[in-house]
Amino acid sequence: MVRCRHALLSVVLFVLIAPVLSAQSGMTYDEFARRLTPYFAEELIQDIRPALPQGSAYRIWGWDVGDFSGDGNYDLAISVNVLGTRKRENFVYLFVDTEGFLVNIGKLPFAYIDLPLEVGVVVKEQTCYITQKRRSDDWMIRGYRFGEGSIVLVDEFVSDRVESFGHETFRSYQTLETQERFITNDGDLAFATDYGVIPAYSRGRQVYAGYVPEIAASRIKHVVNGAFWWTDERDASLRARVVYDNDYLYFRVTVQDSTIITGWCDTCAADRLDIWFDVTPADELGGSRYIQNIKRSTITPRSSTDSGLFAFSIQIGDFGDRRPTIKVKTTDDLDPAQDSAVQRVRVVTAPRTGGYVVKVRIPFVLLGYERAPVEDQSITEFGCTIALYDVDNEFRPDETSVVATSPIQPLNPATYGAIQFIPDGGWYGETVNIYTESVLGSLRELGF
């Protein structure tokens, strides 16, 4: 967490000072082109002008050179403001070196408040970061990479204020990790959370390159208990993908485990998998599942609840005669429909090289919903954490490592991760394929 926070602050610093260093008052194209000569051959620089606004006066307010396509060659990002329009908006043009040409692969619009200088660009760590001032004390930084014909949103950092607290949120769309923290005026940490987000797409839907459908818990930060006994991801780690249809939620969890302990009795020490839910939607809690109340200089975490928590505890069996079992626990009193739905919960397990696979089917009725809680245009979020309990010695059950997608404390909903139900047509993240229009045009010409 500390290392990530320092990296974010470094990125913020680079992004905010880069426009000042490169274009303090806006440049004409000719002034800008002269500054590119240390980085690009003249033939490449000549590729830029035709891609910029034609027939309109404009100024270049920020630029940077670096590799955000991962091919080892310099790429270019430019923040451009078109003069004579009433819109307070800059366009960020992205160019990559492709087969000896600087090719414009993106034109992204970003609004500003007072000055075009508020939209800046910097290339760092194979990522193009674009900073944008959205309001007073409200800044956003988005990181983009280019690969396999797609501009992919890598991560997003937002810094704003909530009441008297400084508020920072970092969201990675590649690792599916989110970090959020509230800071007092004195610089003290008032609240922080660090968790994984599981995107759940409809069953059978194709997830395109650039979007990440599978969450992983494989690093030391994911070992929430028993880190002394954990060696590396081969010792114990998991990857999980979740899909849904109208009636069921489906989990497929692939576990790496160097020593599988299945247990020889129901009460013996053995490996197991838990799936925890907090099924109260975030919008019913005022928009945050973690914070109960913020008033002036007081922040109250949502550290307890008397309803809406469900746990599914899975014993993996021995992959032979002894079948896997699943136990359901909840804070709620189940109605007859939910009691009946417990019988429709299913689990299967199978061995694989270096570990095993667990598949679970959960009826939405059991969680208190008649059907999948998916709206046409909006994303529904629940609390959800997947936790792997790894026993390497059945005679030493205290030497158990717990690897999880959030630092789970089962009765504390503020420690849960998240599952987001993505409606058809929606995505968790953002990616734009630069060949889409060309492909559609070709299909139209062929009569499709």
Order of alpha helices (4+ residues) and beta strands (2+ residues): alpha-alpha-alpha-beta-beta-beta-beta-beta-beta-beta-beta-beta-beta-beta-beta-beta-beta-beta-beta-beta-beta-beta-beta-alpha-beta-beta-beta-beta-beta-beta-alpha
